[in-house]
Amino acid sequence: MGTSCYTRTTVFVGFFCDASLSTRREWEGALTTPQRFQFRGDLAQTALPEILYSIDRFRVPGVIEVRKGEVVKKIFIKGGIVVHASSTDLDDSLGSYLLRTRRLSPEQYRASMRERRNSSHRFGVLLIELGFLSPLEVYTAIREQIEAILWSLFAWPDGGVTFEIGEQQTSGAVSIQLPMRQVILSGIKRAPNAKPLVARLGEKDTVFEATYHLEALIESALDGQDLELLQRVDGKRTLYEICKSGPYSVAENAKLMYAFQVMQWIRRTDRAATRETGAGGSGESEASGADGNRQSSGAIKIRLGTPGGRYGS
């Protein structure tokens, strides 16, 4: 067990060093029991995109389990690829998804549910046997259902998180291939409420500089308008200026800026802190984080026209 244990424990130390101080304390318990190869956290303190990016950096296989009340959702990861997702919420089930997206009529849904009680076959196989859907239609629906489970987690503001390292079986379930960085980017863009995400960026006069490599943008499948926003980061424009003049709404631009920060394509400079000190402030609106970047103690003051309400003033 020597080499394997050393490698996996090293991964835990990597997570531990990447985390913020408050998150480190939460994960200390996991580090004291390395034989379990787990770490624990809470979405209220460490957002899901940041957890996913840390996992992707080490390219280790494992399962993320997010629990909120009685609902448990899991993300299965292998080599930087999301291969499956599952949920105990009945609304996330394949049958409910097919009914909701009108792939099945109410009559077909009820008939398939009756047959399922008397069948040992997987639900997708049963739908093909009943002649309701073709194999291609079943595969497409399963893929979309898995993606819907993933995107739903980006809307959770809190919930207990466990990551268990090691390859996990998905019991013959259909696998997909979603590169982690595409998941992070797409999930943030789909988040229904920008407020809790952009609050992690800093004040409106925070200035960022670009640190990306073009190869990373290709892997993440960044589109033209997203690239246009990224190229506005020049070490001179403030966060507010970029979000105000970007290709999307202020809220959508701000979400993308958060995605760029998570994937370390941009980083904060000292310009905003210097400006505040020169204006007679204390200069303490930012503090160094564990990763060497500046971390704001305040919230971004940009009005965000999002479904979740307006933010800032």
C-alpha positions as CSV (number, residue, x, y, z in Angstrom):
1,M,0.0,0.0,0.0
2,G,3.1,2.2,0.4
3,T,3.3,4.0,-3.0
4,S,-0.5,4.3,-3.5
5,C,-1.0,5.7,0.0
6,Y,1.9,8.2,-0.5
7,T,0.5,9.4,-3.8
8,R,-3.1,9.8,-2.5
9,T,-2.0,11.5,0.7
10,T,0.1,13.9,-1.4
11,V,-3.0,14.8,-3.3
12,F,-4.8,15.6,0.0
13,V,-1.9,17.9,0.9
14,G,-2.3,19.6,-2.4
15,F,-6.0,20.2,-1.8
16,F,-5.1,21.4,1.7
17,C,-2.6,23.9,0.5
18,D,-4.9,25.2,-2.3
19,A,-7.8,25.9,0.1
20,S,-8.6,29.1,1.9
21,L,-7.9,29.2,5.7
22,S,-11.5,28.5,6.7
23,T,-11.7,25.6,4.2
24,R,-8.4,24.2,5.4
25,R,-9.8,23.9,8.9
26,E,-12.8,22.0,7.5
27,W,-10.6,19.6,5.7
28,E,-8.2,18.9,8.6
29,G,-10.3,16.0,9.7
30,A,-9.9,14.3,6.4
31,L,-6.1,14.7,6.5
32,T,-5.9,13.0,9.9
33,T,-7.5,9.8,8.4
34,P,-5.7,9.4,5.1
35,Q,-6.7,5.7,4.8
36,R,-10.2,6.9,3.8
37,F,-8.8,9.1,1.0
38,Q,-11.6,11.6,1.5
39,F,-11.9,15.3,2.0
40,R,-15.0,17.2,3.2
41,G,-16.2,20.7,2.8
42,D,-19.3,22.9,2.3
43,L,-20.5,24.7,-0.7
44,A,-21.3,27.7,1.5
45,Q,-17.5,28.2,2.1
46,T,-15.9,26.8,-1.1
47,A,-17.9,27.0,-4.3
48,L,-18.3,24.0,-6.5
49,P,-16.3,25.4,-9.4
50,E,-13.3,25.9,-7.1
51,I,-13.6,22.3,-5.8
52,L,-13.8,21.0,-9.4
53,Y,-10.8,23.0,-10.5
54,S,-8.7,21.7,-7.7
55,I,-9.6,18.1,-8.5
56,D,-8.9,18.7,-12.1
57,R,-5.4,20.0,-11.4
58,F,-4.4,16.7,-9.9
59,R,-6.3,14.6,-12.5
60,V,-7.3,11.9,-9.9
61,P,-10.3,9.7,-10.3
62,G,-13.0,9.8,-7.7
63,V,-16.6,10.7,-6.8
64,I,-17.9,14.0,-5.6
65,E,-20.9,13.6,-3.3
66,V,-23.0,16.7,-2.5
67,R,-25.7,16.3,0.1
68,K,-28.5,18.8,0.9
69,G,-31.2,17.5,3.2
70,E,-32.4,14.2,1.9
71,V,-31.0,14.7,-1.6
72,V,-27.7,13.3,-2.6
73,K,-26.1,14.0,-6.0
74,K,-22.8,12.5,-7.2
75,I,-20.3,13.4,-9.9
76,F,-18.1,10.6,-11.2
77,I,-14.6,11.7,-12.4
78,K,-11.9,9.9,-14.2
79,G,-8.7,11.5,-15.6
80,G,-10.1,15.1,-15.7
81,I,-13.3,13.9,-17.4
82,V,-16.8,13.8,-15.9
83,V,-18.1,10.3,-16.9
84,H,-21.4,10.1,-15.0
85,A,-23.7,11.9,-12.5
86,S,-26.5,10.6,-10.4
87,S,-29.2,11.9,-8.1
88,T,-31.6,10.6,-5.5
89,D,-34.1,13.3,-6.3
90,L,-37.0,11.8,-8.2
91,D,-37.3,15.0,-10.3
92,D,-33.8,14.2,-11.7
93,S,-34.7,10.6,-12.8
94,L,-34.7,9.7,-16.4
95,G,-38.5,9.1,-16.5
96,S,-39.2,12.5,-15.0
97,Y,-36.7,14.2,-17.4
98,L,-38.3,12.5,-20.4
99,L,-41.8,13.5,-19.3
100,R,-40.6,17.1,-18.6
101,T,-38.9,17.4,-22.0
102,R,-41.9,15.8,-23.7
103,R,-40.0,12.9,-25.1
104,L,-42.6,10.7,-23.4
105,S,-46.3,11.5,-23.3
106,P,-48.1,11.2,-19.9
107,E,-49.6,7.9,-21.1
108,Q,-46.3,6.5,-22.2
109,Y,-44.7,7.6,-18.9
110,R,-47.4,5.8,-16.8
111,A,-47.2,2.7,-19.0
112,S,-43.4,2.5,-18.6
113,M,-43.6,3.0,-14.9
114,R,-46.0,0.1,-14.6
115,E,-43.8,-2.1,-16.7
116,R,-40.7,-1.1,-14.7
117,R,-42.2,-2.5,-11.5
118,N,-42.3,-6.0,-13.1
119,S,-39.0,-5.8,-15.1
120,S,-35.4,-6.3,-14.1
121,H,-34.2,-4.3,-17.1
122,R,-32.7,-0.8,-16.9
123,F,-35.3,1.9,-17.7
124,G,-33.7,2.9,-21.0
125,V,-33.7,-0.7,-22.2
126,L,-37.3,-1.0,-21.2
127,L,-38.2,2.1,-23.2
128,I,-36.7,0.6,-26.3
129,E,-38.5,-2.7,-25.8
130,L,-41.8,-0.9,-25.5
131,G,-41.1,0.9,-28.7
132,F,-41.3,4.4,-27.2
133,L,-37.8,5.5,-28.0
134,S,-34.9,4.4,-30.3
135,P,-31.5,3.6,-28.8
136,L,-30.1,6.9,-30.1
137,E,-33.0,8.8,-28.4
138,V,-32.4,7.0,-25.2
139,Y,-28.7,7.7,-25.2
140,T,-29.3,11.4,-26.1
141,A,-31.8,11.7,-23.3
142,I,-29.5,10.0,-20.7
143,R,-26.7,12.3,-21.6
144,E,-28.9,15.4,-21.3
145,Q,-30.2,14.1,-18.0
146,I,-26.7,13.6,-16.6
147,E,-25.8,17.1,-17.7
148,A,-28.9,18.5,-16.1
149,I,-27.9,17.0,-12.8
150,L,-24.5,18.6,-13.2
151,W,-25.8,22.0,-14.0
152,S,-28.3,21.9,-11.1
153,L,-25.4,21.6,-8.6
154,F,-24.1,25.0,-9.7
155,A,-27.3,26.5,-8.3
156,W,-26.8,25.1,-4.8
157,P,-25.5,27.8,-2.5
158,D,-24.8,25.3,0.3
159,G,-24.5,21.6,0.9
160,G,-22.1,19.2,2.4
161,V,-19.4,18.0,-0.1
162,T,-17.3,14.8,0.1
163,F,-14.7,13.8,-2.5
164,E,-13.5,10.2,-2.3
165,I,-10.4,9.4,-4.3
166,G,-10.4,6.2,-6.4
167,E,-12.2,4.7,-9.4
168,Q,-15.8,4.0,-8.7
169,Q,-18.2,1.7,-10.5
170,T,-21.3,3.1,-12.0
171,S,-23.1,-0.2,-12.2
172,G,-23.4,-0.4,-15.9
173,A,-24.8,3.0,-16.3
174,V,-24.3,5.0,-19.5
175,S,-21.0,7.0,-19.4
176,I,-20.4,10.4,-21.0
177,Q,-17.2,12.3,-21.7
178,L,-17.3,15.9,-20.4
179,P,-13.9,17.6,-19.9
180,M,-13.8,19.1,-16.5
181,R,-12.9,22.6,-17.6
182,Q,-15.8,22.7,-20.0
183,V,-18.0,21.5,-17.1
184,I,-16.8,24.4,-14.9
185,L,-17.2,27.0,-17.6
186,S,-20.7,25.8,-18.7
187,G,-21.8,25.3,-15.1
188,I,-20.9,28.9,-14.1
189,K,-22.5,30.3,-17.2
190,R,-25.7,28.4,-16.4
191,A,-25.8,29.4,-12.7
192,P,-29.2,31.1,-12.2
193,N,-27.9,33.6,-9.7
194,A,-24.7,35.5,-10.3
195,K,-24.6,37.2,-6.9
196,P,-22.9,34.4,-4.8
197,L,-20.3,33.8,-7.5
198,V,-19.3,37.3,-8.3
199,A,-19.1,38.2,-4.6
200,R,-15.9,36.1,-4.7
201,L,-14.3,38.4,-7.3
202,G,-13.7,41.5,-5.2
203,E,-14.7,45.1,-5.3
204,K,-15.9,46.9,-8.4
205,D,-12.5,48.7,-8.8
206,T,-10.5,45.5,-8.6
207,V,-8.1,45.2,-11.5
208,F,-7.1,41.9,-13.1
209,E,-4.3,40.9,-15.4
210,A,-4.3,38.0,-17.9
211,T,-2.3,34.8,-17.1
212,Y,-3.8,32.4,-19.6
213,H,-2.2,30.2,-22.3
214,L,-4.1,29.7,-25.6
215,E,-3.8,25.9,-25.3
216,A,-6.0,26.1,-22.1
217,L,-8.6,28.0,-24.0
218,I,-8.8,25.4,-26.7
219,E,-9.3,22.6,-24.2
220,S,-12.0,24.6,-22.5
221,A,-13.8,25.2,-25.8
222,L,-14.0,29.0,-25.2
223,D,-16.2,30.6,-27.8
224,G,-15.6,33.9,-29.6
225,Q,-17.6,36.2,-27.3
226,D,-16.2,34.7,-24.2
227,L,-12.7,35.2,-25.6
228,E,-13.6,38.8,-26.4
229,L,-14.4,39.4,-22.7
230,L,-11.2,37.6,-21.6
231,Q,-9.1,39.8,-23.9
232,R,-10.5,42.9,-22.2
233,V,-8.5,42.0,-19.1
234,D,-5.4,44.1,-19.6
235,G,-4.2,45.0,-16.1
236,K,-5.7,48.5,-16.5
237,R,-9.5,48.2,-16.7
238,T,-11.4,47.7,-13.5
239,L,-13.8,44.8,-12.9
240,Y,-16.7,47.2,-13.3
241,E,-15.4,48.6,-16.6
242,I,-15.0,45.1,-18.0
243,C,-18.4,43.9,-16.9
244,K,-20.1,47.0,-18.1
245,S,-18.5,47.0,-21.6
246,G,-18.4,43.2,-22.3
247,P,-20.4,41.3,-24.9
248,Y,-23.1,40.2,-22.5
249,S,-25.1,41.7,-19.7
250,V,-23.3,42.9,-16.6
251,A,-24.4,39.8,-14.7
252,E,-23.3,37.3,-17.4
253,N,-20.0,39.1,-17.9
254,A,-19.4,39.0,-14.1
255,K,-20.1,35.2,-14.0
256,L,-17.6,34.7,-16.8
257,M,-15.0,36.8,-15.0
258,Y,-15.5,34.5,-12.0
259,A,-15.0,31.5,-14.3
260,F,-11.7,33.0,-15.6
261,Q,-10.5,33.5,-12.1
262,V,-11.4,30.0,-11.0
263,M,-9.4,28.5,-13.9
264,Q,-6.5,30.9,-13.2
265,W,-6.7,32.7,-16.6
266,I,-6.7,36.0,-14.8
267,R,-5.4,37.2,-11.4
268,R,-5.8,40.3,-9.3
269,T,-3.3,43.0,-9.3
270,D,-2.5,45.5,-6.5
271,R,-3.9,48.5,-8.3
272,A,-7.3,48.6,-6.5
273,A,-5.7,48.3,-3.1
274,T,-3.2,51.0,-3.9
275,R,-6.0,53.3,-5.1
276,E,-7.9,52.9,-1.9
277,T,-4.9,53.5,0.3
278,G,-4.1,56.7,-1.7
279,A,-7.6,57.9,-1.2
280,G,-7.2,57.8,2.6
281,G,-8.5,54.2,3.1
282,S,-6.8,51.7,5.3
283,G,-5.6,49.6,2.3
284,E,-7.0,46.5,4.0
285,S,-9.8,45.7,1.6
286,E,-7.7,42.8,0.3
287,A,-5.7,40.2,1.9
288,S,-3.3,37.6,0.5
289,G,-4.9,34.2,0.0
290,A,-3.3,30.8,0.4
291,D,-2.6,30.6,-3.4
292,G,-0.7,33.9,-3.4
293,N,-3.5,35.9,-5.1
294,R,-5.2,38.8,-3.4
295,Q,-8.5,38.0,-1.8
296,S,-11.1,40.6,-1.2
297,S,-12.9,40.9,2.1
298,G,-15.7,42.9,0.6
299,A,-18.3,42.1,-2.1
300,I,-18.3,43.4,-5.6
301,K,-20.5,46.5,-6.0
302,I,-22.1,46.0,-9.3
303,R,-25.9,45.9,-9.9
304,L,-26.7,42.5,-11.3
305,G,-30.0,42.0,-13.1
306,T,-30.4,38.3,-12.3
307,P,-33.3,36.1,-11.4
308,G,-32.0,36.1,-7.9
309,G,-32.4,39.8,-7.5
310,R,-30.2,42.9,-7.6
311,Y,-26.9,42.9,-5.9
312,G,-24.9,45.8,-4.5
313,S,-25.7,49.4,-4.7
